Protein backbone atom coordinates (compact mmCIF):
# COMPACT_ATOMS: atom_id res chain seq x y z
CA UNK A 1 0.00 0.00 0.00
CA UNK A 2 1.19 3.53 -0.77
CA UNK A 3 2.17 5.82 2.07
CA UNK A 4 -0.28 8.27 3.60
CA UNK A 5 0.25 11.70 2.03
CA UNK A 6 -2.79 13.63 3.25
CA UNK A 7 -4.87 13.64 6.43
CA UNK A 8 -8.19 15.30 7.24
CA UNK A 9 -9.15 15.80 10.88
CA UNK A 10 -12.82 16.23 11.70
CA UNK A 11 -13.14 17.86 15.08
CA UNK A 12 -11.00 20.67 16.48
CA UNK A 13 -11.34 20.02 20.18
CA UNK A 14 -8.40 19.39 22.48
CA UNK A 15 -7.61 15.98 20.98
CA UNK A 16 -8.09 17.06 17.38
CA UNK A 17 -5.75 20.03 17.79
CA UNK A 18 -3.19 17.95 19.68
CA UNK A 19 -2.96 15.47 16.80
CA UNK A 20 -3.02 18.25 14.23
CA UNK A 21 0.03 19.91 15.75
CA UNK A 22 2.04 16.69 15.56
CA UNK A 23 0.87 15.66 12.08
CA UNK A 24 1.56 19.07 10.59
CA UNK A 25 5.29 18.75 11.36
CA UNK A 26 5.49 16.11 8.61
CA UNK A 27 2.49 16.70 6.35
CA UNK A 28 2.61 20.53 6.28
CA UNK A 29 -0.40 21.84 4.30
CA UNK A 30 -1.50 18.26 3.54
CA UNK A 31 -2.82 18.14 7.09
CA UNK A 32 -6.12 19.98 7.23
CA UNK A 33 -9.31 20.29 9.23
CA UNK A 34 -12.55 19.54 7.46
CA UNK A 35 -15.84 21.17 8.39
CA UNK A 36 -18.99 22.62 6.89
CA UNK A 37 -21.65 25.20 7.64
CA UNK A 38 -21.27 27.29 10.77
CA UNK A 39 -18.48 25.07 12.04
CA UNK A 40 -16.42 25.89 8.96
CA UNK A 41 -17.05 29.60 9.44
CA UNK A 42 -15.97 29.34 13.07
CA UNK A 43 -12.74 27.50 12.24
CA UNK A 44 -11.90 29.53 9.14
CA UNK A 45 -8.38 30.86 9.46
CA UNK A 46 -7.24 28.00 11.68
CA UNK A 47 -5.55 30.24 14.24
CA UNK A 48 -4.66 28.59 17.55
CA UNK A 49 -2.32 29.20 20.45
CA UNK A 50 -0.72 25.93 21.55
CA UNK A 51 1.27 26.14 24.78
CA UNK A 52 1.54 29.89 24.08
CA UNK A 53 2.96 29.32 20.57
CA UNK A 54 0.86 30.60 17.61
CA UNK A 55 -0.13 27.86 15.15
CA UNK A 56 -2.08 28.11 11.90
CA UNK A 57 -3.84 25.19 10.25
CA UNK A 58 -5.45 24.70 6.86
CA UNK A 59 -9.25 24.50 7.14
CA UNK A 60 -11.33 23.23 4.21
CA UNK A 61 -15.04 23.23 3.51
CA UNK A 62 -16.24 19.69 2.80
CA UNK A 63 -18.62 21.09 0.16
CA UNK A 64 -15.63 22.27 -1.90
CA UNK A 65 -13.45 19.18 -1.52
CA UNK A 66 -11.89 18.07 -4.82
CA UNK A 67 -8.98 15.92 -3.61
CA UNK A 68 -9.75 13.31 -1.00
CA UNK A 69 -7.54 12.54 2.00
CA UNK A 70 -5.78 9.21 2.40
CA UNK A 71 -6.62 9.18 6.11
CA UNK A 72 -9.59 10.67 7.95
CA UNK A 73 -9.29 11.11 11.72
CA UNK A 74 -12.64 11.46 13.46
CA UNK A 75 -12.18 13.48 16.67
CA UNK A 76 -15.65 14.76 17.54
CA UNK A 77 -17.80 13.93 20.56
CA UNK A 78 -20.14 10.94 20.38
CA UNK A 79 -23.28 13.09 20.22
CA UNK A 80 -21.91 14.82 17.11
CA UNK A 81 -21.20 11.62 15.16
CA UNK A 82 -24.64 11.43 13.54
CA UNK A 83 -24.46 15.15 12.74
CA UNK A 84 -21.26 14.81 10.70
CA UNK A 85 -22.43 11.81 8.68
CA UNK A 86 -23.01 13.94 5.59
CA UNK A 87 -19.56 15.49 5.93
CA UNK A 88 -17.99 12.03 6.27
CA UNK A 89 -19.77 10.83 3.14
CA UNK A 90 -18.21 13.69 1.19
CA UNK A 91 -14.64 12.77 2.14
CA UNK A 92 -14.54 8.98 2.59
CA UNK A 93 -13.94 6.90 -0.52
CA UNK A 94 -13.35 3.20 -1.22
CA UNK A 95 -9.71 3.13 -0.13
CA UNK A 96 -9.89 5.76 2.61
CA UNK A 97 -8.44 4.81 5.99
CA UNK A 98 -10.61 6.00 8.87
CA UNK A 99 -9.37 6.32 12.43
CA UNK A 100 -11.80 7.20 15.21
CA UNK A 101 -10.36 8.58 18.45
CA UNK A 102 -13.78 8.94 20.08
CA UNK A 103 -14.33 7.76 23.63
CA UNK A 104 -16.63 4.81 24.23
CA UNK A 105 -17.09 1.43 22.57
CA UNK A 106 -19.44 2.21 19.68
CA UNK A 107 -17.92 4.63 17.14
CA UNK A 108 -16.07 2.05 15.04
CA UNK A 109 -19.25 0.00 14.60
CA UNK A 110 -21.11 3.14 13.53
CA UNK A 111 -18.45 3.89 10.93
CA UNK A 112 -18.35 0.30 9.67
CA UNK A 113 -22.12 0.27 9.23
CA UNK A 114 -22.11 3.52 7.25
CA UNK A 115 -18.87 3.02 5.31
CA UNK A 116 -18.48 -0.72 4.63
CA UNK A 117 -16.18 0.03 1.69
CA UNK A 118 -13.65 2.02 3.76
CA UNK A 119 -10.83 0.75 5.96
CA UNK A 120 -11.91 1.35 9.57
CA UNK A 121 -9.14 0.98 12.15
CA UNK A 122 -9.78 0.75 15.89
CA UNK A 123 -8.01 3.09 18.30
CA UNK A 124 -7.93 4.86 21.63
CA UNK A 125 -6.00 7.91 22.80
CA UNK A 126 -4.56 7.61 26.29
CA UNK A 127 -2.44 9.76 28.60
CA UNK A 128 -3.20 13.16 27.05
CA UNK A 129 -3.85 16.06 29.42
CA UNK A 130 -4.75 18.72 26.86
CA UNK A 131 -7.16 21.49 27.82
CA UNK A 132 -8.72 23.75 25.19
CA UNK A 133 -10.29 27.11 26.08
CA UNK A 134 -11.47 29.12 23.08
CA UNK A 135 -8.58 28.97 20.57
CA UNK A 136 -5.95 28.18 23.21
CA UNK A 137 -4.64 24.67 23.89
CA UNK A 138 -2.35 23.75 26.76
CA UNK A 139 -0.86 20.36 27.53
CA UNK A 140 2.13 18.77 29.25
CA UNK A 141 1.65 15.19 28.02
CA UNK A 142 0.85 14.08 24.47
CA UNK A 143 0.15 10.54 25.65
CA UNK A 144 -0.07 7.87 22.99
CA UNK A 145 -2.36 6.12 20.54
CA UNK A 146 -3.25 2.47 20.84
CA UNK A 147 -4.53 1.11 17.55
CA UNK A 148 -5.20 -2.06 15.62
CA UNK A 149 -7.31 -3.71 12.96
CA UNK A 150 -10.67 -5.31 13.69
CA UNK A 151 -9.13 -8.79 13.54
CA UNK A 152 -5.96 -7.74 15.43
CA UNK A 153 -3.80 -8.47 12.38
CA UNK A 154 -0.54 -6.62 12.98
CA UNK A 155 0.37 -7.03 9.30
CA UNK A 156 -2.75 -5.21 8.10
CA UNK A 157 -1.64 -2.90 5.25
CA UNK A 158 -3.67 0.09 6.37
CA UNK A 159 -2.49 -0.30 9.96
CA UNK A 160 1.11 -0.45 8.79
CA UNK A 161 0.61 2.70 6.69
CA UNK A 162 -0.68 4.56 9.75
CA UNK A 163 2.25 3.25 11.81
CA UNK A 164 4.67 4.65 9.25
CA UNK A 165 2.93 8.04 9.36
CA UNK A 166 3.00 8.14 13.16
CA UNK A 167 6.70 7.29 13.12
CA UNK A 168 7.35 10.17 10.70
CA UNK A 169 5.45 12.55 12.99
CA UNK A 170 7.05 11.23 16.20
CA UNK A 171 3.66 10.33 17.64
CA UNK A 172 3.90 7.65 20.32
CA UNK A 173 1.74 4.61 19.68
CA UNK A 174 1.27 0.97 20.62
CA UNK A 175 -0.25 -1.97 18.77
CA UNK A 176 -1.79 -4.14 21.51
CA UNK A 177 -2.47 -7.85 21.14
CA UNK A 178 -6.22 -7.18 21.48
CA UNK A 179 -7.39 -3.70 20.52
CA UNK A 180 -10.95 -4.51 21.60
CA UNK A 181 -9.86 -5.20 25.18
CA UNK A 182 -7.84 -1.95 25.07
CA UNK A 183 -10.92 -0.02 23.95
CA UNK A 184 -12.91 -1.43 26.88
CA UNK A 185 -10.01 -0.60 29.21
CA UNK A 186 -10.07 3.02 28.03
CA UNK A 187 -13.86 3.03 28.39
CA UNK A 188 -13.43 1.86 31.98
CA UNK A 189 -11.08 4.79 32.58
CA UNK A 190 -13.54 7.24 31.02
CA UNK A 191 -16.34 5.86 33.15
CA UNK A 192 -14.27 6.29 36.30
CA UNK A 193 -12.29 9.46 35.67
CA UNK A 194 -14.45 11.57 33.37
CA UNK A 195 -17.68 11.06 35.25
CA UNK A 196 -16.23 11.44 38.74
CA UNK A 197 -14.49 14.62 37.59
CA UNK A 198 -17.80 15.92 36.23
CA UNK A 199 -19.61 15.49 39.55
CA UNK A 200 -16.73 16.41 41.88
CA UNK A 201 -14.92 19.11 39.89
CA UNK A 202 -11.62 17.28 40.42
CA UNK A 203 -8.75 18.01 38.06
CA UNK A 204 -5.99 15.42 37.62
CA UNK A 205 -4.33 16.56 40.85
CA UNK A 206 -7.53 15.59 42.64
CA UNK A 207 -7.31 12.08 41.22
CA UNK A 208 -3.61 11.87 42.03
CA UNK A 209 -3.88 12.95 45.67
CA UNK A 210 -7.44 12.72 47.02
CA UNK A 211 -8.29 9.22 48.25
CA UNK A 212 -12.05 9.88 48.30
CA UNK A 213 -11.93 10.82 44.62
CA UNK A 214 -9.84 7.72 43.90
CA UNK A 215 -12.23 5.40 45.74
CA UNK A 216 -15.21 6.74 43.81
CA UNK A 217 -13.29 6.34 40.55
CA UNK A 218 -12.35 2.77 41.43
CA UNK A 219 -15.92 1.86 42.39
CA UNK A 220 -17.22 3.01 38.99
CA UNK A 221 -14.41 1.09 37.28
CA UNK A 222 -15.10 -2.10 39.25
CA UNK A 223 -18.70 -2.09 38.05
CA UNK A 224 -17.37 -1.77 34.50
CA UNK A 225 -15.17 -4.83 35.01
CA UNK A 226 -18.17 -6.86 36.20
CA UNK A 227 -20.18 -5.90 33.11
CA UNK A 228 -17.17 -6.56 30.86
CA UNK A 229 -16.93 -10.13 32.12
CA UNK A 230 -20.61 -10.67 31.34
CA UNK A 231 -19.93 -9.37 27.81
CA UNK A 232 -16.94 -11.68 27.33
CA UNK A 233 -14.26 -9.00 27.73
CA UNK A 234 -11.27 -9.83 29.92
CA UNK A 235 -10.89 -6.70 32.04
CA UNK A 236 -9.18 -7.30 35.38
CA UNK A 237 -8.86 -5.65 38.79
CA UNK A 238 -5.17 -5.01 38.09
CA UNK A 239 -6.22 -2.88 35.10
CA UNK A 240 -7.32 -0.27 37.62
CA UNK A 241 -3.94 -0.30 39.36
CA UNK A 242 -2.15 -0.20 36.00
CA UNK A 243 -3.96 3.08 35.31
CA UNK A 244 -2.32 4.90 38.21
CA UNK A 245 1.18 5.29 36.66
CA UNK A 246 -0.44 6.90 33.62
CA UNK A 247 -2.66 9.08 35.80
CA UNK A 248 0.30 10.23 37.88
CA UNK A 249 2.12 11.28 34.70
CA UNK A 250 -0.59 13.76 33.72
CA UNK A 251 -0.24 17.46 34.41
CA UNK A 252 -1.89 18.13 37.81
CA UNK A 253 -3.83 21.12 36.49
CA UNK A 254 -5.17 19.18 33.51
CA UNK A 255 -8.85 18.25 33.32
CA UNK A 256 -10.86 15.46 31.76
CA UNK A 257 -12.84 16.31 28.64
CA UNK A 258 -16.10 15.82 30.54
CA UNK A 259 -15.10 18.27 33.26
CA UNK A 260 -14.20 20.76 30.52
CA UNK A 261 -17.64 20.20 28.98
CA UNK A 262 -19.35 20.59 32.33
CA UNK A 263 -17.54 23.85 33.10
CA UNK A 264 -18.44 25.21 29.66
CA UNK A 265 -22.10 24.12 30.09
CA UNK A 266 -21.86 21.76 27.13
CA UNK A 267 -23.66 18.44 26.69
CA UNK A 268 -21.49 15.57 27.99
CA UNK A 269 -20.83 12.04 26.77
CA UNK A 270 -22.40 10.46 29.87
CA UNK A 271 -24.96 8.51 27.75
CA UNK A 272 -22.02 6.75 26.05
CA UNK A 273 -20.29 6.06 29.37
CA UNK A 274 -22.52 5.15 32.33
CA UNK A 275 -25.61 5.28 30.12
CA UNK A 276 -24.26 2.52 27.88
CA UNK A 277 -22.92 0.58 30.87
CA UNK A 278 -26.32 0.68 32.60
CA UNK A 279 -27.97 -0.64 29.42
CA UNK A 280 -25.53 -3.55 29.16
CA UNK A 281 -25.82 -4.25 32.89
CA UNK A 282 -29.60 -4.50 32.65
CA UNK A 283 -29.32 -7.07 29.85
CA UNK A 284 -27.19 -9.27 32.10
CA UNK A 285 -29.08 -8.68 35.35
CA UNK A 286 -26.20 -6.78 36.97
CA UNK A 287 -26.60 -3.91 39.43
CA UNK A 288 -24.36 -0.87 38.87
CA UNK A 289 -25.50 1.58 41.58
CA UNK A 290 -22.41 3.80 41.46
CA UNK A 291 -22.79 4.41 37.74
CA UNK A 292 -26.53 4.89 38.05
CA UNK A 293 -25.90 7.60 40.64
CA UNK A 294 -23.16 9.29 38.59
CA UNK A 295 -25.41 9.24 35.53
CA UNK A 296 -28.34 10.83 37.35
CA UNK A 297 -26.14 13.55 38.86
CA UNK A 298 -24.57 14.43 35.50
CA UNK A 299 -27.90 14.54 33.67
CA UNK A 300 -29.38 16.61 36.50
CA UNK A 301 -26.54 19.13 36.23
CA UNK A 302 -26.90 19.26 32.44
CA UNK A 303 -30.60 20.08 32.77
CA UNK A 304 -29.68 23.41 34.39
CA UNK A 305 -27.38 24.55 31.58
Rosetta blueprint (number, residue, H / E / L):
1 X L
2 X L
3 X L
4 X L
5 X L
6 X L
7 X E
8 X E
9 X E
10 X E
11 X L
12 X L
13 X L
14 X H
15 X H
16 X H
17 X H
18 X H
19 X H
20 X H
21 X H
22 X H
23 X H
24 X H
25 X H
26 X H
27 X H
28 X H
29 X H
30 X H
31 X E
32 X E
33 X E
34 X E
35 X E
36 X L
37 X H
38 X H
39 X H
40 X H
41 X H
42 X H
43 X H
44 X L
45 X L
46 X L
47 X E
48 X E
49 X E
50 X E
51 X L
52 X L
53 X E
54 X E
55 X E
56 X E
57 X L
58 X E
59 X E
60 X E
61 X E
62 X H
63 X H
64 X H
65 X L
66 X L
67 X L
68 X L
69 X L
70 X L
71 X E
72 X E
73 X E
74 X E
75 X L
76 X L
77 X L
78 X H
79 X H
80 X H
81 X L
82 X L
83 X L
84 X L
85 X H
86 X H
87 X H
88 X H
89 X H
90 X H
91 X H
92 X L
93 X L
94 X L
95 X L
96 X L
97 X E
98 X E
99 X E
100 X E
101 X L
102 X L
103 X L
104 X L
105 X L
106 X L
107 X H
108 X H
109 X H
110 X H
111 X H
112 X H
113 X H
114 X H
115 X L
116 X L
117 X L
118 X L
119 X E
120 X E
121 X E
122 X E
123 X E
124 X E
125 X E
126 X E
127 X L
128 X L
129 X L
130 X L
131 X E
132 X E
133 X E
134 X L
135 X L
136 X E
137 X E
138 X E
139 X L
140 X L
141 X L
142 X L
143 X L
144 X E
145 X E
146 X E
147 X E
148 X E
149 X L
150 X L
151 X L
152 X L
153 X L
154 X L
155 X L
156 X L
157 X H
158 X H
159 X H
160 X H
161 X H
162 X H
163 X H
164 X H
165 X H
166 X H
167 X H
168 X H
169 X L
170 X L
171 X L
172 X L
173 X E
174 X E
175 X L
176 X L
177 X L
178 X L
179 X H
180 X H
181 X H
182 X H
183 X H
184 X H
185 X H
186 X H
187 X H
188 X H
189 X H
190 X H
191 X H
192 X H
193 X H
194 X H
195 X H
196 X H
197 X H
198 X H
199 X H
200 X H
201 X L
202 X L
203 X L
204 X H
205 X H
206 X H
207 X H
208 X H
209 X H
210 X L
211 X H
212 X H
213 X H
214 X H
215 X H
216 X H
217 X H
218 X H
219 X H
220 X H
221 X H
222 X H
223 X H
224 X H
225 X H
226 X H
227 X H
228 X H
229 X H
230 X H
231 X L
232 X L
233 X L
234 X L
235 X L
236 X L
237 X H
238 X H
239 X H
240 X H
241 X H
242 X H
243 X H
244 X H
245 X H
246 X H
247 X H
248 X L
249 X L
250 X L
251 X L
252 X L
253 X L
254 X L
255 X L
256 X L
257 X H
258 X H
259 X H
260 X H
261 X H
262 X H
263 X H
264 X L
265 X L
266 X L
267 X L
268 X L
269 X L
270 X H
271 X H
272 X H
273 X L
274 X H
275 X H
276 X H
277 X H
278 X H
279 X H
280 X H
281 X H
282 X H
283 X H
284 X L
285 X L
286 X L
287 X L
288 X L
289 X H
290 X H
291 X H
292 X H
293 X H
294 X H
295 X H
296 X H
297 X H
298 X H
299 X H
300 X H
301 X H
302 X H
303 X L
304 X L
305 X L
